[in-house]
Amino acid sequence: MKVLKAWMPLMILLTLAVSVALAAHMTGTIVDQKCAIAGNLKADHTKHLSADNPAVFVRDSDNKIYTLKNGSRADTLLGKRVTIEGDVEGSIIKVESIVEIPEPSGP
């Protein structure tokens, strides 16, 4: 029993660390799935959306494609660079927030 009591705080800390590690904060572009697979991030993606071609997130750092769960706002941000927060499980992001990154204004 003493051993269990000694290990309990460590087990709780490890559980919390794993939970935090799954939360993600990433920057990338919202595009339709077919264009993402083809590497075309510049097209007019609004004409491409359909039930079998949903909006997806392409991460800037490695061009990994993520399917969005709870990402209904993503349809309004097609072709835009965004910051996305949510829980990641494999290649699926359970979206908590999506925020558009403003284009830099020129001089």
VENSUL-V867426 format. One record per residue. N is the residue number from 1. RES is the residue in one small letter. D_CENTER is the distance of its C-alpha to the mean C-alpha in Angstrom with 2 decimals. Layout:
n | res | d_center
N | RES | D_CENTER
N | RES | D_CENTER
This chain:
n | res | d_center
1 | m | 42.81
2 | k | 42.83
3 | v | 40.49
4 | l | 37.97
5 | k | 38.22
6 | a | 37.75
7 | w | 34.56
8 | m | 32.97
9 | p | 31.57
10 | l | 30.05
11 | m | 28.45
12 | i | 26.95
13 | l | 25.57
14 | l | 24.02
15 | t | 22.41
16 | l | 20.91
17 | a | 19.74
18 | v | 17.93
19 | s | 16.24
20 | v | 15.10
21 | a | 13.92
22 | l | 11.37
23 | a | 9.69
24 | a | 7.13
25 | h | 7.41
26 | m | 6.26
27 | t | 8.03
28 | g | 8.27
29 | t | 9.67
30 | i | 9.46
31 | v | 12.21
32 | d | 13.99
33 | q | 13.71
34 | k | 17.22
35 | c | 16.93
36 | a | 13.81
37 | i | 15.99
38 | a | 18.90
39 | g | 17.21
40 | n | 18.22
41 | l | 15.88
42 | k | 18.90
43 | a | 20.28
44 | d | 20.76
45 | h | 18.02
46 | t | 19.43
47 | k | 22.30
48 | h | 20.27
49 | l | 18.31
50 | s | 19.89
51 | a | 19.53
52 | d | 19.35
53 | n | 17.13
54 | p | 14.09
55 | a | 11.45
56 | v | 8.48
57 | f | 5.92
58 | v | 7.98
59 | r | 7.49
60 | d | 10.85
61 | s | 12.24
62 | d | 12.71
63 | n | 11.68
64 | k | 9.82
65 | i | 8.71
66 | y | 6.10
67 | t | 7.70
68 | l | 6.75
69 | k | 9.12
70 | n | 10.73
71 | g | 9.20
72 | s | 12.75
73 | r | 12.53
74 | a | 10.43
75 | d | 13.84
76 | t | 15.48
77 | l | 13.32
78 | l | 13.93
79 | g | 14.76
80 | k | 13.60
81 | r | 11.89
82 | v | 9.50
83 | t | 8.15
84 | i | 5.21
85 | e | 6.18
86 | g | 6.34
87 | d | 7.88
88 | v | 7.08
89 | e | 10.01
90 | g | 10.74
91 | s | 8.62
92 | i | 7.36
93 | i | 4.73
94 | k | 7.42
95 | v | 6.59
96 | e | 9.13
97 | s | 9.13
98 | i | 8.47
99 | v | 11.25
100 | e | 12.89
101 | i | 14.29
102 | p | 17.99
103 | e | 19.87
104 | p | 22.46
105 | s | 25.85
106 | g | 28.69
107 | p | 32.09
